[in-house]
Amino acid sequence: MPDAVVPFVRGRKALSASDPRLTRNYTLNFIGDWGGANLHKICCWLTEEFCRRAGPKTKTAIWSMGDDDSVALVQDGKADLCITTPTMLVPSRVRGQGMYVGKAAPNLRALAVIPQNDSLILALATGTGITSYEELRRRKPHLRLSTAPVTNPIGYVGRLLLEAHGIDLANITFIDDEHPFDALDRVINGEADAVLTEAVMTPGWVRLIEGGKGVALAAEEAALARMQSEHGFGRNDIAAGHWNTLTAPLPALDFADFLILVRDDMSDDVAHLLTWVAVEARSELERQFMHIPVNRSPVSYPFDPKKMAAAPIPLHAGAERYYREAGYL
């Protein structure tokens, strides 16, 4: 779809006699994000469409979370559904590897992948005069770097990316900012020398790069190859023109997509209906973002049902049944 602005239209489809229905009443707890970002929007869409097709006294709650471990709450049966990103870290979570040693979640199952085109990038304040990783290695400045804590995927993978580039972490004072907006603002406001985060489609990155406050560093080929071979992370370059100062593609690390997670013991009919909603009512979520040019949208529309089914961990049995019935598997 072209990067044109599309007017927002609220056009919710009427229920059809062919829609799956549940006659029982359910009470479900979903976990979103801080309360106003994309994971919450996805949860709101799922709960609305699920409740329309379940028993008349069905209730759902969406929990706002800070830095608590939403995946652990689903694994432990304390919540019914969460959404996590990036998707490529989920297999290591299931196995209890990498940053998740001692935190295996073998009961996790997927319902759907929600597309989000995102990358993890290091940017330095223009005042440092550094525009490449090679300069950063050679000059060895002490940096105040704003990024997420090491217990967060951004902070954990970001440190791996620095090490893959041969950057000495001893030269860095890490400033913990879980929210990308806060991390970006620190450089814009002069409170940090560098930022390492994602959400590349957001206005904070525009203010940083197009406002002349920071320079995004191109990831080096050898470092990207190391991240792929040692940690399973691919590349996802930033397209030329994404910022008005970017005249060529910017090599970057892949940090894409949201994954809807539940436990394997969720009722088959509930998982089936939630997956049906995710795919068959996807236009209701897409419409919430179609007034934003697609390269600036935090959710990448339009959705492809076959890609939604291509989860990096096993699907819940109810989800798999839906995708097979619909011809997407």
C-alpha positions, 0 to 999 in steps of 0.5 A: 500500500502506498504511503498516502494518508488514508482517511479514518473510517469507522466501519465495523462489520455486522455480525454474520450468521457464519461467524463462530459463536460461544454460548458460554460466558468467559472472564479473561485477563489480557496484558497490554503495555503502559496503557496507551501504546500499540499492545493495548490497542491490539488488546482492545480490538481483540476483546471487543470482537471476542466479546461480541461473539461470546456469551452475553456476560463475558468480561475481559480486562486489559492490564497496564504494565510497567517492567513486569514480566507479562510472558511469565504471568501467562506461563504461570497461568495468572493471565490469559493472553499477552503480546510480546515483541520482537518475535525472534526472541520468543523461541529462546524464552520458551527454551529458557536460553539467552536472556531467559536462563531460568525463565523457560516458558514451555507452555507458551503457544502462539495465536497470531503474528501482528506485523510491525516493521521495526529495527534496533538502532544506535544513534549518537548526539551530533555534538560527539562528531561520531558518525560510524561504529569505526569512529566509535571504536577508534575514539573510545569516548565515554558515552552516556547511553540511554537504552532499556535495562538489560532485563528488557529485550531492547537493552539485552539485544542492544548490548549484544549489538554493541559487543558485536561491533567491538564496542567496550561496554566499560566506556559506557554509562548506561541510563535505563529508559524502558520507553523509547520515547524517554530514551530518545528525548534524553539525547534531544534534551542533552541528557545523554550522548547516545540512544540505543532503541527501536520504534523507528517509525515514531516521531521521536526519531524524526525529532532526533534525526531530522532535527539535527540532534542525532546521527543514526549509525549504520550497522556493520556487515560483520556485526550483523553477520555475527548477530545472525550466526550467534544469536539468530537476529536478522537484518532489517535496513531502514529505507532511504528517505525514511528520514529526510536526511537519509539518502541511502538505506541504513543497515540495521538489526531486525526488531520486528513484529508482535506475537499474541501468546497464550498458554497451551491449556487455554480452551480450544474454542476460546483460542480458535475464536480469538484467532478467528477474530485476529484474522477475519476482523483484522480490518478493524485494527488496520483502520486504526492506523490507515490514516498514518503513512505505512512507513510511519505506522506502528502496525504494518498494514495490510495484514497477510493471514499466511504471515500471521500464521507463521509464528516462531513457536508452535501454534495453540491447537485451536489457532492451528485448527482455524488456520487449516480450516481457512486454508492458511496452513 
